[in-house]
Amino acid sequence: MAATESLLLAAGVMFATLAVGGALASRLDQSVIPAYIVAGVLVGPNAPEIAGQSLILVQQQEFITLLQELGIVLLLFFIGLEFDLSSLLRRREAVTRAAGVDLLLNAGAGFALGYAFGFGLVESVLLAGATYISSSAIITKSLIELGWIADPEAEAILGVLIAEDLVIAVYLALLTAVALSGGTLASALVPLGISVAVIAALVALATVGTPLVARALDTDADELFLLRIVAAVTVVAGVALALGVSEAVAAFFLGAAVGGTEHAHRVERVITSERDLYAAVFFFAIGLGTDPGALGAVAVPLAALVAVTVVTKLVSGYLGAAAYGLTERRRVRMALAMVARGEFSLVLAALAVTAGLDPQLTALIVGYVLAMSILGTVLMRLSGRVEALVARLRGGAGDGATPS
Amino acid sequence: MTVYETDVPGVGKKFEVDVGGGARAVVLLHHDGRVELFRRPDADADSEKVFELTSQQANYLGSILEGAYFETVDMDRLSVPLGDAIIEWVDITDASPVAGRTLAEADLRAVSGISVIAVQRGPDTVPNPGPDFRVEPGDILVTLGTREQQSVFADRCQGGDATIDGVDDGAGADGTDGA
């Protein structure tokens, strides 16, 4: 009984801290993601002592690990659900150019800096993924709140985000196989083969298996529908993980399979609140595993990483908008919008923990997401001033350079 | 006219319509049914949010814009300025039993309950005709009465072979005597 009571109370403290953190973040016009992480740090095993009184209220417990996993797979399931290949194909040329620059600059910068910081090959590749992938969650929310969603830049921004999702799904599948099998390519060949087979099966389900998926989900009761979706996601992700395949990628492709049926909207209506709940626990758990002291130890590489990859995202966003044929002002906007990193980079941080990689890498990525999620949100809100500044600089430069 | 439709991943569907002067109306349909309406004054301007609607409000607004909006009206609560009475214009033909009689002889008020408030004869209008006014074929009687009284009177004037007595019975059966 005592165990049950303490579990329930721990869950209560967790959700209460999340609720307060989320409310504060909304009040400050901020993304909730950094708030949830900080909530985890503040009441977790690494909580600071205040006046000799430790704040440790929640330990890293099995039930949190479970909810955290549900958060990851549901996040990825939804990203797969909203994955729209036709929108990529429609602007094929623009997307290819925008996403190519995006990948080259941002993953390249992350990889080079990782190597410079003295990380190994696998760690550096993982860091490349963390600096590459912008946060769909933070950016989409800001697009709606700022009303940019109705403007032409939204198409370009969301287009590149979707391209990133696809790249990261393939990347995660490969990286998971390599990272979980000891980190050398030779030992990863078999897991890689299994990954490819599992993903091929799921892609087949998403393309030719749509009627099958649609029939399996066909029920009038929302309750039964919810159970079937959660069952499908957890079974597929669990089997994948047991086979050494990334559970996140499996969930992504299952999401794409459901997204192709007429049930897609119903998933959004019925299951979004479950996703939000477990995703919050995921961010909280990241905070539980984060030692503020470790963040301090990586302060210098963290500052360098933030400084460089803010610039690379600004540049790739600007060039991406140009590839879409947007005007100067909208290019500046897209540049600012792409800066936020979030949930995906944290999925990679969680993978680093699972694979037993250098703990400094995890601390670096968590610190990075804290900085970039806040910075990205702030930059989007300051866009009016930045646009004016760029216009003035351009005007000034133009006067100086051309006599006319 | 072109309607631009795009899927907005994770949000819903976006429609854009040219509304003249380079401006566009932008409609954002969220997956949860909410609808946001924006106006973009020109291609390079920012979209300004006009309003946000629930799905039900959006349905109403849509049917109004489409010109297909009907609201059922509760007939019991409608009031006509003259109480229950309405005004009708009744053509008198040769076959009409009223033709050739004075209003007193026809005794319309007793038979159908209506009052003759004016008679149009050619270009002339005779307002408030007296009991000895003789009705002629081609006259138009302007009559005041309830809808039922009017219909009894119209039947009588136009259904040429109905006798005054027959109509009298019908009027009695309709319960209009006391009106």
Chai-1 contact restraints between the chains, C-beta under 6 A:
chainA,res_idxA,chainB,res_idxB,connection_type,confidence,min_distance_angstrom,max_distance_angstrom,comment,restraint_id
A,E82,B,P9,contact,1.0,0.0,6.0,A-B,restraint_1
A,E82,B,G10,contact,1.0,0.0,6.0,A-B,restraint_2
A,D84,B,D7,contact,1.0,0.0,6.0,A-B,restraint_3
A,D84,B,P9,contact,1.0,0.0,6.0,A-B,restraint_4
A,S87,B,D7,contact,1.0,0.0,6.0,A-B,restraint_5
A,T140,B,G10,contact,1.0,0.0,6.0,A-B,restraint_6
A,G147,B,S47,contact,1.0,0.0,6.0,A-B,restraint_7
A,G147,B,K49,contact,1.0,0.0,6.0,A-B,restraint_8
A,A150,B,V26,contact,1.0,0.0,6.0,A-B,restraint_9
A,A150,B,L28,contact,1.0,0.0,6.0,A-B,restraint_10
A,A150,B,F38,contact,1.0,0.0,6.0,A-B,restraint_11
A,A150,B,S47,contact,1.0,0.0,6.0,A-B,restraint_12
A,D151,B,S47,contact,1.0,0.0,6.0,A-B,restraint_13
A,L158,B,P9,contact,1.0,0.0,6.0,A-B,restraint_14
A,I162,B,P9,contact,1.0,0.0,6.0,A-B,restraint_15
A,H265,B,H31,contact,1.0,0.0,6.0,A-B,restraint_16
A,E268,B,H31,contact,1.0,0.0,6.0,A-B,restraint_17
A,T327,B,D44,contact,1.0,0.0,6.0,A-B,restraint_18
